[in-house]
Amino acid sequence: MKADRASNLVCPLCAEQLAGTEKQLVCSRGHNFDIARQGYINLLPVQHKRSRHPGDSKAMVVARTQFLDSGVYQPIAERLCDVVSGLIDTSADNNLLDAGCGEGYYFDYLLDKLVSAEGDGSLCFTGIDISKEAIIAAARRNKLITWLVASNRQPPVADESIDLILCMFGFMSVEGFARVLKPDGKLLLVDPGEEHLKELRSVIYRDDKEDEAASAAVEIDGFTELATERLTFTDVTIDQMQIENLLTMTPHMFRASREGKLAASRLQQLDLTVDVVFRVLEKQL
Ligand SMILES: C[S@@+](CC[C@H](N)C(=O)[O-])C[C@H]1O[C@@H](n2cnc3c(N)ncnc32)[C@H](O)[C@@H]1O
């Protein structure tokens, strides 16, 4: 399959189509957006921001990049490829959106695998994240993907232009996702299962009350669940650096007590359970 650039971007200020040159995108009303030298585009207007630097910080992005590049979560990326391969049509044009793509590990891995698939269809990948630091890192990973600083609440792509949205360990926006998905479009949610990182959680939390793992199995208005599968593996031991990176890149960093984090920082290594739930949903007509 071949990879194509996104042609469905819209202006975050007036929703008119964006078109442009190597350096800039412009809408018919004259709103213009520079293409950064790293290749990404900032389509997050200040009025869509709830803080000065929304989303993950640079430290979180660096920690996630180091952790993911160490390969611990590669089985998740591989399963992602299997699930997505079953959802796309290799003889058609496929528009995919990674909503809350972070520093781009999974989308990069997926595109790399899918371009070598047989078929004369195309793959148009757009990754969005509200964190500029995350998008800068993502732009380094893959030049064939359109990377945007943007919010899941208002993805700056045309209505009903996306075939499949990935939302991995991310922030779901029902309205934002429903607007941009095609009528039969799919949503793939990847979230932690009950056992996910249980060994780390038992070190950093004193009791179950502190450790309130979110349930992946909630119903989502306007979507019908088509399939669920779980990926669990336990053959992982991580070292001190990986423990620190894992803590820094997850919400546990904010939730865990000072004592909990101190206990984790004293560990030399940790056996880990990875438990992840893949849910495929379809937009209701
Ligand atoms: C836990 S990280 C997951 C990143 C990536 N999906 C992964 O699995 O490696 C959540 C990401 O969502 C981003 N985020 C938070 N709120 C967002 C929003 N409203 N719109 C888009 N991205 C958002 C954060 O900046 C962060 O990169």
The ligand as a Tripos MOL2 file, in Angstrom:
@<TRIPOS>MOLECULE
LIG
   27    29     1     0     0
SMALL
NO_CHARGES

@<TRIPOS>ATOM
      1 C1         -1.1360    8.5740   28.1620 C.3       1 LIG1
      2 S1         -0.6170    9.5420   26.7940 S.3       1 LIG1
      3 C2         -0.7700    8.3610   25.4760 C.3       1 LIG1
      4 C3          0.0410    8.7320   24.2740 C.3       1 LIG1
      5 C4          0.0130    7.7040   23.1270 C.3       1 LIG1
      6 N1         -1.3240    7.4460   22.6670 N.3       1 LIG1
      7 C5          0.6620    6.4180   23.5820 C.2       1 LIG1
      8 O1         -0.0610    5.4680   23.9280 O.co2     1 LIG1
      9 O2          1.9100    6.3530   23.5840 O.co2     1 LIG1
     10 C6         -2.0000   10.6170   26.5430 C.3       1 LIG1
     11 C7         -1.7320   11.6890   25.4850 C.3       1 LIG1
     12 O3         -2.9380   12.4440   25.2920 O.3       1 LIG1
     13 C8         -2.5810   13.8040   25.1230 C.3       1 LIG1
     14 N2         -3.7930   14.6070   25.4070 N.ar      1 LIG1
     15 C9         -4.3370   14.9550   26.5920 C.ar      1 LIG1
     16 N3         -5.4590   15.6780   26.4140 N.ar      1 LIG1
     17 C10        -5.6460   15.7660   25.0610 C.ar      1 LIG1
     18 C11        -6.6260   16.3810   24.2280 C.ar      1 LIG1
     19 N4         -7.6550   17.0570   24.7420 N.pl3     1 LIG1
     20 N5         -6.4970   16.2850   22.8990 N.ar      1 LIG1
     21 C12        -5.4420   15.6230   22.3390 C.ar      1 LIG1
     22 N6         -4.4720   15.0310   23.0730 N.ar      1 LIG1
     23 C13        -4.5850   15.0870   24.4120 C.ar      1 LIG1
     24 C14        -1.4020   14.0160   26.0450 C.3       1 LIG1
     25 O4         -0.6240   15.1520   25.6870 O.3       1 LIG1
     26 C15        -0.6510   12.6930   25.8660 C.3       1 LIG1
     27 O5          0.3050   12.7590   24.8340 O.3       1 LIG1
@<TRIPOS>BOND
     1     1     2 1
     2     2     3 1
     3     2    10 1
     4     3     4 1
     5     4     5 1
     6     5     6 1
     7     5     7 1
     8     7     8 2
     9     7     9 1
    10    10    11 1
    11    11    12 1
    12    11    26 1
    13    12    13 1
    14    13    14 1
    15    13    24 1
    16    14    15 ar
    17    14    23 ar
    18    15    16 ar
    19    16    17 ar
    20    17    18 ar
    21    17    23 ar
    22    18    19 1
    23    18    20 ar
    24    20    21 ar
    25    21    22 ar
    26    22    23 ar
    27    24    25 1
    28    24    26 1
    29    26    27 1
@<TRIPOS>SUBSTRUCTURE
     1 LIG1         1 GROUP 0 **** ****
